Amino acid sequence: METITIKPHHFMDIIKLYGAGIENFVPDKKLDHDFYRIGNLVLACHTQPLLLTIEGDDICTPCRQYRGLCQDALANIPGFTGKNEYNRALDSRILSLYGLSAGPYPAEELCGILYQGRKKIFQVWQEEENALTQRRFDLFTAGAEKYLGSYK
């Protein structure tokens, strides 16, 4: 089984979307990133080894907006003008707040660590509106409970 390199916030997004009811991700034809492929691997295999990074990962490197780093602009987060800078801040916070290293971690173990410290989501996404972060918290919690409870 290949080890997946993943940004911590991408992993949390997969679990959050799982909590929103998405159980099968579909390809993004517009940007050609691999969120769907990695998301489906994580949902299908709870022992999937994950290596954490704040740099480009297996989701974003195939994207049309990725050229050594993410080129997407960002206008709605105060203090940040680009997704690369913002995502690095998010991922650095996650690693620090949750006491994580690069790993690798089995997907279920990583999910459990993040679930146990789920209230830290409000510190990670501190620039976003509280209602949006609350929704992220609620969906991540639902997804993690579903993911951790569904493992046989």
N, C-alpha and C positions, 0 to 999 in steps of 0.2 A: 504494500500500500504506500503510495507516494505521500510525503509530508507536504502539507499545504502551507505556504507562507501567507499570512493574513494580518491585516491591521486589526487591532482589538475592536475598534468601533464598527468595522465591517462584520465581525462575528456577532457583535451585539445587535446590529441591524438585521442580520439573518434571523436571530432568535426573536427579535421584536416583530418582524413580519410574520413569523410562524405564530406568534401570539395573536396577530391580527387575522389569522385564518389561512394564510398562504402556506400550502403544503407542497407545492411544486412550482419552482421558479421557471420562467420562460426567458429565452434570449432577448437581449436588448439590441434590436436591429439598428437603432440610431447611433449608438456609441460603440457597439461591439465589445463591451467589457464582459468579464466572466462571472459576474455576480450570480447568475442563474446556475452555472456549472458548480461553482464552489458551494453555493447555498444548498443545492440538491445533494452534494456529497456529504456535507455536514449533517443534513437532516436524515440521510440514509444510513450513516455510519457513526455511531456515538463514540467509537474508538479512533476515529480519524485523527491522525497526528497533526497538530497545528503549531507552526513556528510563528511567533509574534514579531511584528516589525512596525516601525513608524514611517518606513520608506514605502516605495511601490510594492504592491503585493500581487498575488496571483489573480486577484479580481481586477485590479486597475491597470496593470501593465499592458494587457491587450487593447485597452480603450483607445479610441481615436484621439482623445484629449491628452493622452499620456505620452510625453516625449522626454524621458528621463525623470520627470516629475509631472504632477497633474497641472494642466494648463487652464483648467476651468476658473473663470472669474467668480467672485462671490461679492454680492452687494448688500445682503440682508443681515450680516453679522457684524456688529460694531467692532472696530479694531482690526478687521481682517479684510483683505481685498482679493485673496485667492483661496481656493479649496485646499491646495497643497499645504499652505501655512496653517490653516484652520484645522485640517485633519491631523497634521503633526502635533498640534497643541492638544487636541482631543486624545490622541493615542498616547502621548507622553503622560497626560493626566491619568489615563486608565492604568498604564503600567505602574505609575507611582502610587496612586491611591489604593490600588488593589494588591500592591506588593508583587507584581508579576515580573518575570524575566522573559527572555526570548522563548524559552521552552526547549523542546516541544511539549505540548500538553495534549492529552486525548480530549476531543471536543467536549465530551460529557464532564470531564474534570474542570475544564475552563468554564463551562456553563455554570457548574456548581459554585466555583469561586466567585464569579460575577453575580450570581443569584444571592449568595450569602451577603455580599456587600452592595446589594442593589440600590440602597438609599444614596450611595455615592454618585449615582447618575446625575443628581442635581448639582454636584460639584463639577462633574465632567462637562456637562452642557450648560455651564453657568451663563454664557452670553445669550442663550435663547430664552424666549418668553416662558414664564413659569407654566402656563397652560400646556404649551407644546412639550416641555420637559416632563410634565406630569403624565401626559399621554404616552410619551416614550417609556417612562417608568412603568405605567400600567401594562402596556403591551409587552415590554421585555419581561416583566414578572409573569404574565400569563404564558408567554412563549417558553420561558425557562421552566416553569412548573409542568407544562405539557411535555417538554423535551426530556426533562429529568424523570418524570413519571412514566413516560412511555418506553423507557429502556427496559428490555427484558433480560 
